[in-house]
Amino acid sequence: MTRDIRPPEESGNGLPVLTSAPGLRADAVRNKGLLLDAASALMDSCGAERLTMDAVAAAAGVGKGTVFRRFGSRAGLFAALLDHRESRLQAAFLSGPPPLGPDAPPRERLLAFGPALIAHDRLFYDVVRATRDDPERAYAIPATRLRETHLAMLLREAGSTGDTLLQAHTLLASVDAVLVHHLLTERGVPRERIEAGWRDLVARLLDAG
């Protein structure tokens, strides 16, 4: 059996711990939350293209430099905003009811994860797309690391004998938000077909051995 490499920060159940940056003061955490709330409200009202660092600073009542110090760049802001909006999906697959939650068998959770991910990323597609200014960032943000590690854990529990880290990335790539958007809007592929493709891939990975 191939042993996969796990991320450095994990909780007791093998999932990465999503916490604030080390050493971040309570007021800094609160201020970051206020900035993300302001960005989220702007995103809903004007869309991703008009969401600028200046606009977020003005909405939050802080200087533009504060926003840059907290997020580094516009792409960094969108990555943080994506994490901020991911909480509902994370709650569903970490502690929610079946078939996504922990009371369902791992194979059922794997089969349900893809359609749930497609629905989430379609809802927040503008945010997802805006994070792609830096392609490598998409693999480093906590939301992506959690998805990857969660899938690898479920693959192990479901009996996969392959490299579950690479298998997890293969699954995620098959429902990448930009790819799904292209297939739906440019190629006319029905969403049901994409979801069926996820289920077929899960079955092939688990039944390969």
C-alpha positions as CSV (number, residue, x, y, z in Angstrom):
1,M,0.0,0.0,0.0
2,T,1.3,3.4,-0.9
3,R,1.6,5.8,2.0
4,D,0.5,9.3,1.2
5,I,2.1,12.5,2.6
6,R,-0.1,14.5,4.9
7,P,-0.1,18.3,5.4
8,P,2.0,19.5,8.4
9,E,-1.0,20.9,10.4
10,E,-3.6,18.3,11.2
11,S,-6.2,17.7,13.9
12,G,-6.7,14.4,15.6
13,N,-8.9,13.1,12.8
14,G,-6.4,13.7,10.1
15,L,-7.9,17.0,8.9
16,P,-5.9,20.3,8.8
17,V,-6.7,22.7,11.6
18,L,-8.0,26.0,10.1
19,T,-6.9,28.6,12.6
20,S,-5.8,32.2,12.4
21,A,-2.2,33.0,11.6
22,P,0.2,32.2,14.5
23,G,0.6,35.1,16.9
24,L,-2.3,37.0,15.5
25,R,-3.8,39.2,18.2
26,A,-7.4,39.0,19.1
27,D,-8.1,42.5,17.7
28,A,-6.3,41.6,14.5
29,V,-8.5,38.6,14.1
30,R,-11.5,40.7,14.7
31,N,-10.4,43.4,12.3
32,K,-9.7,40.7,9.6
33,G,-13.3,39.4,10.1
34,L,-14.7,43.0,9.7
35,L,-12.7,43.4,6.5
36,L,-14.0,40.1,5.1
37,D,-17.6,41.0,6.1
38,A,-17.2,44.3,4.2
39,A,-15.7,42.5,1.2
40,S,-18.4,39.9,1.2
41,A,-21.1,42.5,1.3
42,L,-19.5,44.4,-1.6
43,M,-19.1,41.2,-3.5
44,D,-22.8,40.5,-3.3
45,S,-23.7,44.1,-4.4
46,C,-21.2,44.8,-7.1
47,G,-19.6,41.5,-8.1
48,A,-16.0,40.4,-8.3
49,E,-14.8,42.7,-11.0
50,R,-15.6,45.9,-9.0
51,L,-14.3,44.6,-5.7
52,T,-11.1,46.5,-5.2
53,M,-8.8,47.0,-2.2
54,D,-9.9,50.7,-2.2
55,A,-13.5,49.7,-2.0
56,V,-13.0,47.3,0.8
57,A,-11.0,49.9,2.8
58,A,-13.7,52.5,2.3
59,A,-16.5,50.1,3.3
60,A,-14.6,49.0,6.4
61,G,-13.6,52.5,7.4
62,V,-9.8,51.8,7.3
63,G,-6.9,52.9,5.2
64,K,-6.0,51.0,2.0
65,G,-2.6,50.1,3.6
66,T,-4.5,48.1,6.3
67,V,-6.2,46.0,3.7
68,F,-2.9,45.4,1.8
69,R,-1.1,44.5,5.1
70,R,-3.8,42.0,6.0
71,F,-4.2,40.3,2.6
72,G,-1.1,41.2,0.5
73,S,-2.8,41.6,-2.8
74,R,-6.2,41.5,-4.5
75,A,-5.8,37.8,-5.1
76,G,-4.9,37.3,-1.5
77,L,-8.1,39.1,-0.5
78,F,-10.2,36.8,-2.7
79,A,-8.5,33.7,-1.3
80,A,-9.3,34.8,2.2
81,L,-12.9,35.7,1.1
82,L,-13.2,32.2,-0.4
83,D,-12.2,30.7,3.0
84,H,-14.6,33.0,4.7
85,R,-17.5,31.8,2.6
86,E,-16.5,28.1,2.8
87,S,-17.7,27.7,6.4
88,R,-21.1,26.3,5.5
89,L,-19.7,23.6,3.2
90,Q,-17.0,22.7,5.7
91,A,-19.6,22.3,8.5
92,A,-21.7,20.0,6.2
93,F,-18.9,17.6,5.5
94,L,-17.1,17.7,8.8
95,S,-20.1,17.5,11.2
96,G,-23.3,17.6,9.2
97,P,-25.9,14.9,8.5
98,P,-25.5,12.0,6.0
99,P,-24.5,11.5,3.2
100,L,-21.8,14.2,3.6
101,G,-21.4,14.1,7.3
102,P,-19.5,11.6,9.5
103,D,-22.5,9.3,10.2
104,A,-22.4,7.9,6.6
105,P,-20.0,5.3,5.3
106,P,-16.9,6.7,3.7
107,R,-17.8,5.6,0.2
108,E,-21.2,7.3,0.4
109,R,-19.5,10.5,1.7
110,L,-17.1,10.4,-1.2
111,L,-19.9,10.0,-3.7
112,A,-21.8,12.9,-2.2
113,F,-18.8,15.3,-1.9
114,G,-18.4,16.0,-5.6
115,P,-22.0,17.2,-6.2
116,A,-21.9,19.3,-3.0
117,L,-18.6,20.9,-4.1
118,I,-19.9,21.7,-7.6
119,A,-23.0,23.4,-6.1
120,H,-20.8,25.4,-3.7
121,D,-18.3,26.5,-6.3
122,R,-21.0,27.4,-8.8
123,L,-22.6,29.7,-6.2
124,F,-19.3,31.4,-5.4
125,Y,-17.8,31.1,-8.9
126,D,-16.8,34.8,-9.1
127,V,-14.8,34.5,-5.9
128,V,-13.1,31.2,-7.0
129,R,-12.2,32.7,-10.4
130,A,-10.7,35.8,-8.9
131,T,-8.3,33.7,-6.8
132,R,-6.7,32.3,-10.0
133,D,-4.5,35.4,-10.6
134,D,-1.8,33.3,-8.8
135,P,-2.3,29.7,-9.9
136,E,-0.2,28.3,-7.1
137,R,-2.2,30.1,-4.4
138,A,-5.3,27.9,-5.2
139,Y,-3.4,24.9,-3.8
140,A,-2.1,26.6,-0.7
141,I,-5.2,28.2,0.7
142,P,-6.7,26.4,3.8
143,A,-10.0,25.6,2.1
144,T,-8.2,23.7,-0.7
145,R,-5.9,21.9,1.8
146,L,-9.0,20.9,3.9
147,R,-10.8,19.5,0.8
148,E,-7.7,17.6,-0.2
149,T,-7.0,16.1,3.2
150,H,-10.7,15.2,3.8
151,L,-10.9,13.3,0.5
152,A,-7.6,11.5,1.2
153,M,-8.9,10.5,4.6
154,L,-12.2,9.2,3.1
155,L,-10.3,7.3,0.4
156,R,-8.2,5.5,3.0
157,E,-11.3,4.7,5.1
158,A,-13.1,3.4,2.0
159,G,-10.2,1.0,1.4
160,S,-8.2,2.6,-1.4
161,T,-4.9,0.9,-1.9
162,G,-3.4,3.7,-4.0
163,D,-1.7,7.0,-3.2
164,T,-4.6,8.8,-1.6
165,L,-3.0,12.3,-1.8
166,L,-2.7,12.0,-5.6
167,Q,-6.2,10.4,-5.9
168,A,-7.7,13.3,-3.9
169,H,-6.1,15.8,-6.3
170,T,-7.4,13.8,-9.2
171,L,-10.9,13.9,-7.9
172,L,-10.7,17.7,-7.1
173,A,-9.3,18.4,-10.6
174,S,-12.3,16.6,-12.2
175,V,-14.7,19.1,-10.7
176,D,-12.4,22.2,-10.7
177,A,-14.7,25.3,-10.7
178,V,-13.2,26.8,-13.8
179,L,-13.4,23.5,-15.7
180,V,-17.0,22.9,-14.6
181,H,-17.9,26.5,-15.7
182,H,-16.4,25.9,-19.1
183,L,-18.1,22.5,-19.5
184,L,-21.5,24.0,-18.5
185,T,-21.4,27.3,-20.4
186,E,-19.1,26.6,-23.4
187,R,-19.5,22.9,-24.1
188,G,-23.1,22.4,-23.1
189,V,-22.4,19.5,-20.8
190,P,-25.3,18.9,-18.3
191,R,-24.5,19.3,-14.7
192,E,-25.9,15.8,-14.1
193,R,-23.3,14.4,-16.5
194,I,-20.4,16.1,-14.6
195,E,-21.8,14.7,-11.3
196,A,-22.1,11.2,-12.8
197,G,-18.5,11.5,-13.9
198,W,-17.4,12.2,-10.3
199,R,-19.3,9.1,-9.1
200,D,-17.7,7.0,-11.8
201,L,-14.2,8.2,-10.9
202,V,-14.8,7.5,-7.2
203,A,-15.9,4.0,-8.1
204,R,-12.9,3.4,-10.3
205,L,-10.4,4.5,-7.7
206,L,-11.9,2.4,-5.0
207,D,-12.5,-0.7,-7.1
208,A,-9.1,-0.6,-8.9
209,G,-7.5,-2.9,-6.4
